[in-house]
């Protein structure tokens, strides 16, 4: 059985490897630009930036991450002044993350870097094949998502 495992035929391996390579490339772009943020922290900021604020629990759902991991990332973002955390008025255990002006400014600095990172991956691909790839990946992903995760992308 083990000799039949072929990474070139494994969708899981291929998507994981591409994601890791592009994450490393984006991290290098951030470092080269002098931005003090990890790609993981940046991914947390994206939905908060789009919404302005977001309950930490919803962020866990969107990112498909455990509460402790998101809490750790949020604490690092708060320490750097990119987000502000507030306890809920009804239930103090519910934390809402609000993007700060510094967080908005940081996000604006990252857009061109993220776009260049995406283009560097896609520019070698045939546009039609890229479209098929996106469609197939979305068909795999979509049934697993909560409708609230990506409402504007639908």
C-alpha positions as CSV (number, residue, x, y, z in Angstrom):
1,X,0.0,0.0,0.0
2,X,2.7,2.5,1.0
3,X,4.5,2.0,-2.3
4,X,1.4,3.1,-4.1
5,X,1.2,6.6,-2.5
6,X,2.3,9.1,-5.2
7,X,2.5,12.7,-4.1
8,X,2.0,13.8,-7.8
9,X,-1.4,12.1,-7.6
10,X,-2.4,13.4,-4.2
11,X,-4.6,16.4,-4.3
12,X,-4.0,16.9,-0.6
13,X,-0.3,16.9,-1.0
14,X,-0.3,19.1,-4.0
15,X,-2.6,21.8,-2.5
16,X,-0.6,21.7,0.8
17,X,2.7,22.1,-1.0
18,X,1.6,25.0,-3.2
19,X,0.1,26.7,-0.1
20,X,3.3,26.3,1.9
21,X,5.4,27.6,-1.0
22,X,3.2,30.6,-1.6
23,X,3.0,31.3,2.2
24,X,6.8,31.2,2.4
25,X,7.1,33.5,-0.6
26,X,4.6,36.0,0.9
27,X,6.5,36.0,4.2
28,X,9.7,36.8,2.4
29,X,7.9,39.7,0.6
30,X,6.6,41.0,3.9
31,X,10.1,40.8,5.5
32,X,11.7,42.4,2.5
33,X,9.2,45.3,2.7
34,X,10.1,45.7,6.4
35,X,6.6,44.7,7.6
36,X,6.4,43.2,11.0
37,X,3.6,40.7,10.5
38,X,3.5,36.9,9.8
39,X,1.4,35.5,7.0
40,X,-0.7,33.8,9.7
41,X,-1.4,37.1,11.5
42,X,-2.1,38.7,8.1
43,X,-4.7,36.0,7.3
44,X,-6.4,36.9,10.6
45,X,-6.5,40.5,9.7
46,X,-8.1,40.1,6.3
47,X,-11.7,39.3,7.5
48,X,-11.5,41.9,10.3
49,X,-10.3,44.5,7.8
50,X,-13.2,43.6,5.4
51,X,-15.8,43.8,8.2
52,X,-14.3,46.4,10.5
53,X,-14.9,44.1,13.5
54,X,-15.6,40.5,14.1
55,X,-16.3,38.2,17.0
56,X,-13.4,35.9,17.7
57,X,-15.5,32.8,17.4
58,X,-16.7,33.7,13.9
59,X,-13.1,34.3,13.0
60,X,-12.2,30.8,14.1
61,X,-14.9,29.4,11.8
62,X,-13.8,31.5,8.8
63,X,-10.1,30.5,9.3
64,X,-10.9,26.9,10.2
65,X,-8.7,27.3,13.2
66,X,-8.9,26.4,16.9
67,X,-9.8,29.0,19.4
68,X,-6.4,28.9,21.1
69,X,-4.6,29.5,17.9
70,X,-6.8,32.4,16.9
71,X,-6.5,33.8,20.4
72,X,-2.7,33.7,20.2
73,X,-2.6,35.4,16.8
74,X,-5.1,38.0,18.0
75,X,-3.0,38.7,21.1
76,X,0.1,39.3,18.9
77,X,-1.9,41.6,16.6
78,X,-3.2,43.5,19.6
79,X,0.3,43.8,21.1
80,X,1.4,45.4,17.8
81,X,-1.6,47.8,17.8
82,X,-3.3,46.3,14.7
83,X,-6.5,45.2,16.4
84,X,-8.3,46.1,19.6
85,X,-10.1,43.4,21.6
86,X,-13.4,44.1,23.4
87,X,-15.3,41.8,25.7
88,X,-19.0,41.4,24.9
89,X,-21.6,43.5,26.8
90,X,-23.9,40.6,27.3
91,X,-21.3,37.9,27.8
92,X,-17.8,39.0,28.7
93,X,-16.4,35.7,27.4
94,X,-17.2,36.7,23.9
95,X,-14.4,38.8,22.4
96,X,-14.8,41.0,19.4
97,X,-11.8,42.1,17.4
98,X,-11.8,45.6,15.9
99,X,-9.2,46.7,13.3
100,X,-7.3,49.9,14.3
101,X,-6.0,52.6,12.0
102,X,-2.6,51.0,12.2
103,X,-4.1,47.7,11.2
104,X,-5.8,49.4,8.2
105,X,-2.6,51.1,7.2
106,X,-0.7,47.8,7.4
107,X,-3.3,46.0,5.3
108,X,-3.1,48.8,2.6
109,X,0.7,48.2,2.5
110,X,0.2,44.4,2.0
111,X,-2.2,44.4,-1.0
112,X,0.4,45.0,-3.7
113,X,2.7,42.4,-2.1
114,X,-0.1,39.8,-1.9
115,X,-1.2,40.5,-5.5
116,X,2.4,40.1,-6.8
117,X,2.7,36.9,-4.9
118,X,-0.5,35.6,-6.5
119,X,0.5,36.7,-9.9
120,X,3.9,35.0,-9.6
121,X,2.1,31.7,-9.1
122,X,-0.5,32.2,-11.8
123,X,1.3,33.9,-14.6
124,X,2.8,30.6,-15.9
125,X,-0.5,28.9,-16.1
126,X,-2.9,28.8,-19.1
127,X,-5.9,31.1,-18.1
128,X,-8.4,28.4,-19.1
129,X,-6.7,25.7,-17.1
130,X,-6.4,28.1,-14.1
131,X,-10.2,28.7,-14.4
132,X,-10.8,25.0,-14.3
133,X,-8.5,24.6,-11.4
134,X,-10.3,27.2,-9.4
135,X,-13.7,25.7,-10.3
136,X,-12.7,22.2,-9.2
137,X,-11.1,23.4,-5.9
138,X,-14.2,25.5,-5.2
139,X,-16.4,22.5,-5.9
140,X,-14.4,20.6,-3.2
141,X,-14.4,23.4,-0.7
142,X,-17.8,25.0,-1.0
143,X,-19.9,22.2,0.6
144,X,-17.7,22.3,3.7
145,X,-18.1,26.0,4.3
146,X,-20.6,27.8,6.5
147,X,-22.6,30.2,4.4
148,X,-21.4,33.1,6.7
149,X,-17.8,32.4,5.9
150,X,-17.5,34.1,2.5
151,X,-20.8,35.8,1.7
152,X,-19.4,38.4,-0.7
153,X,-17.5,35.8,-2.8
154,X,-20.6,33.9,-3.8
